[in-house]
Amino acid sequence: MKLTKEQIKLIEDNTVFSIEETSDGYEVSWYTDAGEDFSFYVSDEDPVGEMINYVENFDPEEHATSWIGGPGAPGIRALLDDADEIQKHLFELKDFLLNNIH
């Protein structure tokens, strides 16, 4: 079930995330305080369920280690702090979805 324009606006107005509709789903994104262009994709079949599933499976340590040594990447501590911040905002997204959209 596709998200309505009103649902997208609610999510964008109440979380740090932007949602861009693609041909077959949505890109959920946010520029972190450390400058990462963080994003993930969900299909238009069950976008809310897929966002919740993404949140529940996000591993901050795995995310941080994937950036170690990358071009322009900050140090390990900054990467871990940034990944923890991403997880915090993802949990806020999940809570908002469960209480207002899903």
C-alpha positions in Angstrom: 0.0 0.0 0.0 1.5 3.3 -1.1 2.0 6.2 1.2 -0.3 9.1 0.7 1.2 12.6 0.2 -0.3 13.5 3.6 1.4 10.5 5.3 4.8 11.5 3.7 4.3 15.1 4.9 3.5 13.9 8.5 6.6 11.7 8.6 8.8 14.5 7.2 7.3 17.1 9.6 7.7 14.9 12.7 11.0 13.1 12.1 14.5 14.0 10.7 13.8 12.0 7.5 12.9 13.0 4.0 10.9 10.7 1.8 11.3 10.7 -1.9 8.9 8.6 -4.1 10.6 6.6 -6.8 9.1 4.5 -9.6 8.5 1.5 -7.3 9.0 2.7 -3.7 10.5 5.3 -1.5 14.0 6.5 -0.6 14.1 7.5 3.1 17.1 9.8 3.8 18.7 12.1 6.2 22.0 14.0 6.4 23.5 13.1 9.7 25.4 15.5 11.9 28.6 13.9 10.8 27.7 14.7 7.2 26.7 11.2 6.0 24.0 11.1 3.4 22.2 8.2 5.1 19.4 6.6 3.2 17.6 3.3 2.6 15.0 2.1 0.2 11.6 0.5 0.8 9.1 -0.7 -1.8 5.6 0.7 -2.3 4.1 -2.7 -1.5 4.4 -2.3 2.3 6.5 0.8 2.9 5.6 1.2 6.6 6.2 -2.4 7.4 9.5 -2.3 5.5 10.6 0.8 7.3 9.9 -0.8 10.7 11.7 -3.9 9.6 14.7 -1.8 8.5 14.8 -0.1 11.9 14.6 -3.4 13.8 17.5 -4.8 11.8 19.8 -1.8 11.8 23.1 -2.6 13.5 25.0 0.6 14.4 28.4 -1.2 14.7 28.0 -2.9 11.3 27.0 0.4 9.8 30.0 2.2 11.3 32.5 -0.4 10.3 31.3 -0.3 6.7 32.6 3.3 6.6 36.0 2.8 8.2 38.7 3.9 5.8 36.2 5.1 3.3 37.0 8.3 1.3 36.5 11.3 3.6 35.3 9.1 6.5 36.0 10.5 10.0 37.6 8.4 12.7 36.2 5.3 14.3 34.7 7.1 17.4 32.9 9.6 15.2 31.6 6.8 13.0 30.3 4.9 16.0 28.7 8.1 17.5 27.1 8.9 14.1 25.7 5.3 13.8 24.3 5.5 17.3 22.6 8.8 16.4 21.2 7.2 13.2 19.8 4.4 15.3 18.2 6.9 17.8 16.4 8.6 14.9 15.4 5.4 13.3 13.7 4.3 16.6 11.9 7.7 16.7 10.8 7.0 13.1 9.5 3.6 14.1 7.6 5.0 17.1 6.1 7.7 14.9 5.0 5.1 12.3 3.5 2.8 14.9 1.6 5.6 16.7 0.5 7.6 13.7 0.7 5.8 10.3 0.6 2.0 10.8 
